[in-house]
Amino acid sequence: MTVLKRYQASIDRSRLISRDLSWIEFNYRVLDQCSKNGRTLPERMKFLAITSSNADEFFMIRVGSLYNYIDYGKERIDYSGLRTEPFKARLFEEAHKFFDAQNNVFINELIPKFSKYHIQIPMVNELTEEEQALVKTYFKKTIFPMLTPMVYDSYHTFPILTTNMLVFGVVTKNPEDKRDKKKLSFIQIPQNLPRFYEINRKSTLLFVPIEEIIRSNIESFFRNVEVRSSTLFRVTRNGDFTLEESEDIDANILEEMKNKLKTRKTGRVVRIEIEEIYDRWMLKVLTKRWESENINLFPVPVSALIDYKGLWQIVKHKELKVSIPELPSPVRPLAMRENLDLDIFKLLKNRDILLHHPYNTIEPLLNLLEKAADDPNVLSIKITIYRIAENSRVVLALLKAAENGKHVSVLFEVKARFDEENNMREAQKLQKAGCFVIYGLGTLKTHTKLLLIVRKEGHKVTRYIHMSSGNYNEDTSRLYTDIGLISTDSVYANDVSEFFNVITGHSLPANYELLITAPREMRNSLIKLIQVELQNAKEGLPSGIVIKINSLQDDKVIEELYAASQAGVPIKLIIRGICCLRPGRKGLSENISVKSIVGEFLEHSRIFYFHNNGEPKVYSGSADIMVRSFDRRMESLFQVIDKLPKNQLINILRYNLLDNVNSYEMKEDGSYEVINSTDVPFNIHKEFYKVEVNELTGIKLF
């Protein structure tokens, strides 16, 4: 009997969907992109690589978090209603199914298309003699000098095997030893070596896996001993940690972060991906050492690969890159269409500008920041940074501003997951240039995205504000859908100034007029907005809620949405990833629908719409509806009041609801179905490039 059947009744009774099981459903939707008609082979490979990256993070963080409970003997009850051990079994059952699905896509859907694109991923023995000679030379000159075999025996400690790195476990025996005494050695393959050695065979591109090159030369590392076996594997370690609260306000958070990062190298092993034909003695040594179980073992078929992230090398190859359709050029923001040459400072005096990335370029924001860095009238710049691009123009502008004598305050979130080291490095660079840098706020992550520029203009000062759902990152602005609003409105300016005083100093916030912030008030504020719709529905007044976010997990808000649904409020949710709410359950959520959009761009924008008896309240910002967003992060949502940006946001929601190309409908049991429509295709990732101002009047969502 499977775990699913054993605990199905408990799962079905729950009013909520498991966060982790919902995440696996999300990764299935990403994997589904590999099978979509019209996608080229490099595009399909790209999405398979993304699912692999997603799964790595899932095991490091979410499965790692589960093991934090197990290893410290703490109990928890998942949203599915299962306790820790039953839930672990259920989670791994689903994780194995997804792992098999990835391999099936690669073997049965991608490999058969290789010949059409004139590529191969061959074994070394499938190469010609001349090609094998090239491979041999590459091994001797490049690979061999970089590799270090590490033996484990009574004289050598067990080596630290780095998380998510390909490793050979090699079993050897000294032929002169009459006893059958085997030894185990490890060879880690450095991640700075290309995954494939490329050979151009006339009209065919060959991508020879580096692991196969090493395997064919494994004896080079073990002179005068017998190599019994060589098994390729990869381990994933627990990468979940949180900063502990400290009463010592002078504690050096940078040093604490550096110490915490080191634990990722030695954390508990939560997954072992291994070739399905493996040395059993070697595996027994590993599982005993790491206290692993069978469920932690993920055998990889012979025709598949361990770690599909390596496919990025093929996707980005210059001869295959042309097979990926080019994205359209960004269009100018609607508020700037007729003002091609007007100075950005002057333009903002008369209107707010809403940026909808990637359909609108991030250039107006970068232009504002770079002009501010040079402008002698600009007095100060304050900004929150969560993730930044490599060679970031944002950081360069801040450095220049500091060099030009302006006061620059930067709240640099050094706890941004997997960007910690880069953020610490860039933050220290800014600090050395004279910027006032704050390295986060204790145990709270600063996830809000805010910019404040103070400029002297005659006898007064004007404050230029940018508020966003996305990071100050030029690279992701071309791939993620996000909302940004630039304004000089004094109400926004007062709110944002007050918020910066709170996060950069020792100040207790006053009431904001247009901002909703966390951890102070966001959950309660959203609940109040939901309850207004509930009350309107009870009184027979028009009501409705449309929310577009990345994740919905907070149980308190979910219960309020259930209550509103039961009162008759129509609720439409557009949730890319995790959704713990059950839509369409009789007597609970019959008036709630949930759709997920997964396609060419990563849906990252957050928009909240409340009908408010015909006077809609519309918000955007950095927060999802998650416990971490409300309780463990500095977040902000901003109400959009200017007519054009407000209509733009309502139209964005309308287009999302109309999409029938990238959309999936969530069922009551937490599964998803592709929305197959017989209507004319409506693809938001194309339609948003065509939006005109005259389309934005009289839009109704209900």
TAGI-V299275 format. One record per helix or strand of 2 or more residues. SS is the DSSP state (A for helix, B for strand). FROM is the first residue (numbers start at 1). TO is the last residue. Records with the same first field share a line. If there is no record, write none. Layout:
BEGIN
SS->FROM-TO  FROM-TO
END
This chain:
BEGIN
A->3-13  19-35  41-71  84-113  115-117  124-126  129-146  210-216  218-221  253-266  280-290  294-296  308-315  318-321  334-336  344-348  363-374  393-403  420-432  476-478  490-504  522-538  555-566  612-614  627-631  643-658  684-690  693-695
B->119-120  150-153  166-173  182-188  196-201  204-209  226-237  269-275  297-300  353-357  378-385  407-412  436-438  444-446  449-457  460-468  480-487  515-518  545-549  571-575  592-597  602-603  607-610  617-621  633-639  663-666  672-674
END
